[in-house]
Amino acid sequence: MLPATFKLCAAISYRHLRNMTGLRRQAAVAISQELSKLTCHGTGPSTWINQVRRRSSLLSSRLEEKSFSEMEMSYIKQGEEALQKSLSILGDQDGWKTETVVDNGDKVLSKVLPDVGKVFRLEVVVDQPLDAVYSELVDNMEQMGDWNPNVKEVKILQKIGKDTLITHEKAAATPSNIVGPRDFVSVRCAKRRGSTCVLAGMSTKYGAMPEQEGFIRAENGPTCMILRPLPGSPSQTKLTWLLSIDLKGWLPKTIINQVLSQTQVDFANHLREHLARTVAVNC
């Protein structure tokens, strides 16, 4: 029911880091500290984080020589914060409980965080190379409603630099209208370097997109997707999706938990089917 979007931690050299503005310097330092914490763990994502850091440190993409307004800098900071928090959550391997395991190996885990609430983590393998998956989730995000029935529309409202987007997403009602239509306004931080991508985001305020009639304005984040080639099989992509959502309205937690975990499983299936059709058409 939710679009999965967001983008990877790309790297910059020390020379470019020195030239960053104060606000970006603080964001980069904070992310660096979180990555250092993650690499202390012997399991989970520490291996691929180390690989990316060896390439060029997973801080932020090369900055454009351009000045941003105070509001634009605020959105950039929000995107970096979402990325930082998401990596921190995924880096902590303790406390995750299994919600769903599918016959094909897809699984959804969850844990409750004091300052965030319940978060869900989808882990799947997609039988397509990373570039194909990245293209659909990032480059073609506005077409997501064409292949994911849980999504009515994804619209890019504003682009800020290379890595930051403001988007409006409309989610369809669930079967039997258990959960009615929701919409989200999100800031997204999209970063990529080499063979690893992180697509991160969180809800934000955007004056040009007030609440819409017929939709409840829900909130998400921190949330992110991590894409990387399956070790030993570059034609397959390991996808990890951290989902954190407040659907708003009067909904029992049992229904919310069931809907969100099923949403993640359904998303993986719709993505696979769409990519298979795309490959067949291009052959």
HELIX and SHEET records of a PDB file:
HELIX    1   1 TYR A   14  ARG A   18  1                                   5    
HELIX    2   2 GLY A   22  LEU A   38  1                                  17    
HELIX    3   3 SER A   46  SER A   56  1                                  11    
HELIX    4   4 GLU A   70  GLY A   91  1                                  22    
HELIX    5   5 LEU A  130  TYR A  134  1                                   5    
HELIX    6   6 SER A  135  ASP A  139  3                                   5    
HELIX    7   7 MET A  141  GLN A  143  5                                   3    
HELIX    8   8 MET A  144  TRP A  147  1                                   4    
HELIX    9   9 PRO A  175  ASN A  177  5                                   3    
HELIX   10  10 LYS A  253  ASN A  282  1                                  30    
SHEET    1   A 9 LYS A  97  VAL A 101  0                                        
SHEET    2   A 9 LYS A 107  LEU A 113 -1                                        
SHEET    3   A 9 GLY A 117  VAL A 126 -1                                        
SHEET    4   A 9 SER A 233  LEU A 243 -1                                        
SHEET    5   A 9 THR A 223  LEU A 230 -1                                        
SHEET    6   A 9 THR A 196  SER A 203 -1                                        
SHEET    7   A 9 ARG A 182  ARG A 193 -1                                        
SHEET    8   A 9 THR A 164  ALA A 171 -1                                        
SHEET    9   A 9 VAL A 151  ILE A 160 -1                                        
SHEET    1   B 8 LYS A  97  VAL A 101  0                                        
SHEET    2   B 8 LYS A 107  LEU A 113 -1                                        
SHEET    3   B 8 GLY A 117  VAL A 126 -1                                        
SHEET    4   B 8 SER A 233  LEU A 243 -1                                        
SHEET    5   B 8 THR A 223  LEU A 230 -1                                        
SHEET    6   B 8 THR A 196  SER A 203 -1                                        
SHEET    7   B 8 ARG A 182  ARG A 193 -1                                        
SHEET    8   B 8 ILE A 216  ARG A 217  1                                        
SHEET    1   C 2 GLU A 219  ASN A 220  0                                        
SHEET    2   C 2 ILE A 245  ASP A 246 -1                                        
END                                                                             
